[in-house]
Amino acid sequence: MIRLKRKKRLKGWSMIATLSLAIAAFLWIQSSREDTYTVETVTNGDRVTRSFESLAEAKRYMAAGNNRTLFSPSGEVLDFTGTGVVVTPSDAITHLYKDASFQKRQSYVAGGTRLQLLERGENHLKVRISGADVYVKPDQMALFPEAVVKRRGYYEIRDGDVYHSVEANANLAGTFLVGPTEKRSKNRYYTERVEDVFDSPYQFASIRSTSPYSAKAFDQYLKSIDSPLSGEGAAFKRAEETYGINALFLLAVAGHESQFGTSDIAREKRNLFGFHATDDDPSGNATSFDTVEASVKAAAELFATKYVKGPYARGDYPGNKQEGINIFYASDPYWGEKVAGTMYTIDRELGLKYLNTIQ
């Protein structure tokens, strides 16, 4: 009986020892995992991950390749190489420069804009936005490597029309119509150059032209959308005659900036074009006009004297951040595309007479 009791006791201790070793091994494995650094490489959409116990070793591996992202044991991005996305500070305008020394200004963009990262320098970032390859200062910019970018803007073709879906802050984000195309494709085009998708006729057509539509035709369209601007078609045609700025373009800008006269600024101040409606206080700083026609006249004069000719002349068409009016007229990098889409929307409803003149 004594021997039997002794064997049971020894067997119990053996089980406890085995269990303790298993627990210790599990805790060691977990501990080693917690200290593991990972580097993810993105190549043409494919992802390969390698793990390293040493931070120094992980950094060396990351630096030796392109589009590699170094993650901490907790999953935080520590550093990366290659391309990605840069998001501008949400509370300020970001200036775009032609050179890495920031001596020549190209344009500017609104807060919360997503820029395509092309290159990281010691004191600069080279980025692409709305057709322009430019430089920005790295201060206060949020950088995201390819490995963590889950959503990005793209163009797509739907039933013969090109749409642009934009990822940005609430004021810039969304999907909008750009123009018509004969191309047919089910692809998504992840590019910052609209020319990679189609020629965007309205976006790059001169505004120094005469619209094929009468004041009556404009009023017909405005009435069809229940716009408070119905009856003001003559104001756009008179501005065209006086300043040589296409009336369809003027109406499209008014439509984009004031939702065809329905915005608060348009209703309260008869300001259809966002004159002095700064990003920090658009309603408070916006200019007041006595009449709708005065607002239209002021816009036509501005385009004729400052953007077609004058200090901001970079092309007499809506354009983008590389060329055209959009360079200096708006902080929205896709203003030119949005105005072009609005021109197309009006033109389509009135018979596409303008499109036939620019194709």
Sequence and secondary structure as in RCSB ss.txt:
>XXXX:A:sequence
MIRLKRKKRLKGWSMIATLSLAIAAFLWIQSSREDTYTVETVTNGDRVTRSFESLAEAKRYMAAGNNRTLFSPSG
EVLDFTGTGVVVTPSDAITHLYKDASFQKRQSYVAGGTRLQLLERGENHLKVRISGADVYVKPDQMALFPEAVVK
RRGYYEIRDGDVYHSVEANANLAGTFLVGPTEKRSKNRYYTERVEDVFDSPYQFASIRSTSPYSAKAFDQYLKSI
DSPLSGEGAAFKRAEETYGINALFLLAVAGHESQFGTSDIAREKRNLFGFHATDDDPSGNATSFDTVEASVKAAA
ELFATKYVKGPYARGDYPGNKQEGINIFYASDPYWGEKVAGTMYTIDRELGLKYLNTIQ
>XXXX:A:secstr
 HHHHHHHHHHHHHHHHHHHHHHHHHHHHHHHHHT EEEEEEETTEEEEEEES HHHHHHHHHTSSSEEEE TTS
 EEEE S EEEE  TTS EEEESSTTS SEEEEE TT EEEEEEE SS EEEEETTEEEEE  TT EEEEGGG  
   EEEEETTEEEEEE SSTTT EEEEEEE S     EE  S GGGT   TTTTS SSS  S  HHHHHHHHHHT
T TTTT HHHHHHHHHHH   HHHHHHHHHHHHTTTTSHHHHHH  SS TT  SS HHHH    SSHHHHHHHHH
HHIIIIIISSTT S SS   SSSSTHHHH SSTTHHHHHHHHHHHHHHHHTSHHHHHH 
